[in-house]
């Protein structure tokens, strides 16, 4: 479930052609600027924003007394721009400063090598295995106690703490590799999560029958299927 975080105390300023929202703290200055446009096709009395620019300036290490640009970007909606601000504030600053509350789940959401946006809160504090892409595009598995530090994953082992770039991670699991292999034997990736239904076409040797939905096979009431249920514990054959 997505947690958008504590409402940001924006200070709104309405200037000619520009709408601006500013959030000032002892540690940073965040701003969103909506640039208006006018001309033919724009109804009188209505305000239209072309796009929103957002930026975060750091005040912990300012440049000549002014905020040092930390990160910036653009968005098509205010909500998208605010989401970027929340995520970077939650990740860039030490949790002891209290800004993670404004980030909500975004402080723990990362883009993996597959392009998936993953909320990793369930893995924190557990022993995890990460499948990581190497420079030659091969994969290796690293294991340790999982945590998040700013923009990186951390795996603690008895001898060291490994830092892993999320964009290099293919998969995160808090089960052992042996358990992963057992799961693949007992329930294939095609298992839909309901009863004894698999997202595959019926083929020779399968004890099931075509399911209600196209492209599925249902084993309800049938003997154990040697193709889909080999090694599955008896109590799961329901």
C-alpha positions, 0 to 999 in steps of 0.5 A: 500500500502506497504511503504518500507521507506527511503533508508538506508545509508549502508556502504558495506565491502567485506571481505574474506568469509563475506559480511557486511553492516553497518549503524552507527548513534549516537543512534545505530549500525545496521549490516547485514552479509552475510556468503558465502559458497564454495565447490563442485557445486559452479561455479567459479567466482560466489558468494553464500551466505549461510544466512544473520545475522542481529543485532542492537546494542544500543548506547543510553545505551551502555555496557562498551562503546560498543553497547548493543545488542538490537535484532538479527536474521537471514534471507535467503535474504538480503531484508528480513534481511533489512526489520527486521532492518527497523521494529525494528529501527522504533519501538524501537526508539522514533519517535522524533529521525527520524528513522521511516522514514526508517521503512515506514509502518513496524513501524505500522505493527504488528502480531495479535493473528490470525497470520495476519500481520496488518498495523494499520495506518488507526486506529491511532487517531480514537476511536477503539474497540479491541477484546483481548484474556485473559489468559483463552482464553476468549475474552474481548473488550476494547475501546479508542483512538488508537495509537502505542507506540514502540511495543504496542498498546495504547488506551486512555480513560478519566481515563487512557491509556491502553497498549495492546500487539498486539499478544493478539489482535484478531480484531481491529475496529474503529466502535462501537460494535453496528455498527459491529452488524448492519454490520453483519446483513445487509452484511454477512461475505460472501459478496464478495464486488461486487453488490449483490454477496455472497460467499455461495451456493444457498439454500432454501429460497434464491432469488438469483441464482448460480453465475458465479464463483462456490460457489457464489450466485448472487441476481442481479435483484431479490427481496430482499433475506431474507437470505442474505439481511434482513435489507439492506438499499434499496439503496444498492440493486443494 
